[in-house]
């Protein structure tokens, strides 16, 4: 495929992703993504289970890259503070949350369009690593959607950290859209870190000596995944019966903590 045709396809992918419901989208090289911080240190971080993960065919500490994967397409959907129900979790609800349903639908429509109209083969990826996923925040940074903030979240220029992500890979090498020069956190007083109810940012957990990298979780290694997920388990223990528009019956929905996300001033 000629370079100019590939560039046009990349532009069309971004436009189509937004047409199908994404707030933003980007493309990253898989080879470059394999060298991103989370993918490099994943196998050296010890056994750890995130909330909502579990046993999978890939196993802990491994990323199962499809053999023909050349590029990753990352989509982001805005999750505004005014619509918290997009992130409420309900057991037995397809996709878990409304926001994830939106992501699944957008990803699926974009995949079908690429397969049918552009003859580009795609694989829609799982959210969880052990089920064949990739590190979405790293992928989003490499695709030019933003940077990793002091809160260990993706921070985008348009929406701050208030986005949700999904990805697919293609067997075609396409022009990439990132990374970009963007870092609003350098001079920020980090209200996100102060907002954490579990004080997950109170001390350095990861060191450059341990991993040989200067790009660590929380940017400088000052972030405890364990404490963060302890808060998520607290949230799981207190689901609320809530009536949600469009649902036939009230149900027990889990509202996970978003304090560090909502404290960020970027993109308000």
Secondary structure, DSSP 8 states (H G I E B T S, - for coil): --HHHHHHHHHHHHHHHHHTT-SEEEEEEHHHHTTSHHHHHGGGS-S---TT----SS-TT-----TT--EEEEEEEE--TT-GGGG-B-TTSTTSSHHHHHHHHHHHHHHHHHHHHS---EEE--SSGGGT---HHHHHHHTTS-EE-TTSSEEBTTTBT-EEEEEEEESS-----------TTTT---HHHHH-TT-TTSS----HHHHS-S-BTTBTS---HHHHHHHHHHHHTT-EEE--TT-SS-EEEB----HHHHH--TT-
